[in-house]
Amino acid sequence: KMTEKIAGLVDARAQELMPDVFHWLGVKQIDELLSMSKDKHEAIVGAGINVVDRVSLPEEMVPKGAYVEISAKISSGYNNFQPRQTEEDKNRRQLFTLECVRERCNKILSLGLDNELKHFHVDMKRLEPTVSRVVHTMKRKYPDFDIPTHSRWRQFEAGDVDRISELNQRWTRYNVDSLERTRRLVDLTTISVLLDAGAGKNWHYTDHHGGEEVFKRSEGLAISSLDMFQACNFSSDAGSPQVDAIALRKLSEDDLAIAFQIRPDNPLIGFTGRYEMLQRLAKAMEANPQLFDNGEGVFRPGNLVDYVLREAHGQSSSVSIRLLWQAIMDGLQDVFPDSSGLHIGDAYTHYALHRKDSAPFHDVVPFHKLAQWLSYSLAEPFDQLGIRFVHSWLLTGLAEYRNGGLLVDMGMLKPKRPEEVFGKNLKVTDERVVEWRALTISLLDRLAVAIWDRLGESEQTMPMGRILEGGTWRAGREIAAEKRPGGPPPIEIDSTGDVF
């Protein structure tokens, strides 16, 4: 029954027969049993064979793709035998938890408030003016404060066109059922989020299917990825818009450049990084069939829908965001950037943490910006299917240049040596950028509390996703346009197309 719940398959094995082999071999005692299965253990003990000790598999012997299944089995009541981990293993895996993102960023903010950071001053006197700017932005865009969540879907609505509704209506006319519609929307959302690093101020996209309207930055990337999706550029089935590993492997860099309308006079920064990310996506899906395989060898992001439904056991429409987060981090870990070379994803060392604690990985600040952006965005297609993710408060504000730029432009964050920050093209691994991003996440939490107090709201009525969409992200973009031609952020990042 347990296997049926988790894998969707009926387990035909009769564990009661398994000890017969041990009896035939004359085995009367097992000193160390390496198995997490309570059924195997009970069958062996029930057959009169003594088990002295049960041990866990060493961490280094567990395939990365197996963590999703192990976590699912444990959460479903399987015997709680985790892989055996060294202290370093535990510290490293902790970096992939949402709790660790907020905890490490809060440590950086605490140091900043005590003026113990090397690169930035934190001016909390600028909190209230920043709150006023954000609330004003919210009120102007959403007068009734009915703010949607921060999601890739907002960019699909560029030009006030509800393109997702148009897709749903078209697929319904062609008798595509609700489950497959959701899979397709997860496909689209995933590929579009992964392609959504900063485009740069010189790139634009002309929507030849929508009145020749020109879009730039995030909106341009969203519309271009949507057009590619509808043209089945990511699908091995020419009659079905989807994203699958076969098509991604066949997609050439030149074809992707043409689809993005890249020319010498229309450059897209970080283009090669985007293409390489799609190739990593194909490999990651094939390496994690428990998440992405439809049972017939077609590996799609959209098959996450079936995984989540299996894990929900059909008993509830509310599912913890932890389930989706675990699937994203385990299944797509190799897709996300690893600029540090430490196999820890969008996470980087900071000197101040090392000074406080020299244990392995305790000096690392994780952000996982793309994974969190994907989590916020995937909630929408699942919601259409009636699946609502709870515990979304675990997701943090996003450590990207619009939110962080707002804090710099409003004076909450002030470089201690401006000449070393402004006008430079900083790499994402640069300690100045790490410090900026960490402070951004923690100060977004402070901003959220102040906004709730100002408006009489709470995390339940106005969660972080709505504050990002209606306020901080939008206000950051607007103030950047006011201060600098073309609206670039105050701190320039050397974008490789896979983080910012």
Salt bridges, closest charged atoms under 4 A:
ASP11 OD2 - ARG13 NH2 2.94
ASP39 OD1 - LYS38 NZ 3.58
GLU69 OE2 - LYS73 NZ 3.09
GLU99 OE2 - ARG322 NH1 2.59
GLU103 OE2 - ARG104 NE 3.80
GLU103 OE2 - LYS107 NZ 3.10
GLU116 OE1 - ARG355 NH2 3.52
GLU116 OE1 - LYS356 NZ 3.82
ASP123 OD2 - LYS414 NZ 3.02
GLU128 OE1 - ARG454 NH2 2.83
GLU157 OE2 - ARG154 NH2 3.04
GLU180 OE1 - ARG183 NH1 2.98
GLU180 OE2 - ARG184 NE 3.27
GLU180 OE2 - ARG300 NH1 3.24
ASP187 OD2 - ARG300 NH2 2.74
ASP196 OD1 - ARG152 NH1 3.16
GLU212 OE1 - HIS208 ND1 2.90
GLU219 OE2 - ARG477 NH1 2.98
ASP265 OD1 - ARG263 NE 3.04
GLU286 OE1 - ARG249 NH2 2.55
ASP306 OD1 - ARG183 NE 2.86
ASP330 OD1 - ARG93 NH2 3.71
ASP334 OD1 - LYS64 NZ 2.70
ASP338 OD2 - HIS343 ND1 3.70
ASP346 OD1 - ARG437 NH1 2.95
ASP357 OD2 - HIS362 ND1 2.56
ASP363 OD2 - HIS354 ND1 3.58
GLU380 OE2 - ARG154 NH1 2.70
ASP409 OD2 - ARG484 NH2 2.71
GLU420 OE1 - ARG417 NE 3.16
ASP430 OD2 - ARG432 NH2 2.66
GLU431 OE1 - LYS118 NZ 3.82
GLU431 OE1 - HIS119 NE2 3.33
GLU435 OE1 - HIS350 NE2 2.85
ASP445 OD2 - ARG102 NE 2.77
GLU469 OE1 - HIS150 ND1 2.85
GLU469 OE2 - ARG474 NH2 2.82
GLU478 OE2 - ARG140 NH2 2.38
GLU482 OE2 - ARG133 NH2 2.71
ASP494 OD2 - LYS427 NZ 3.04
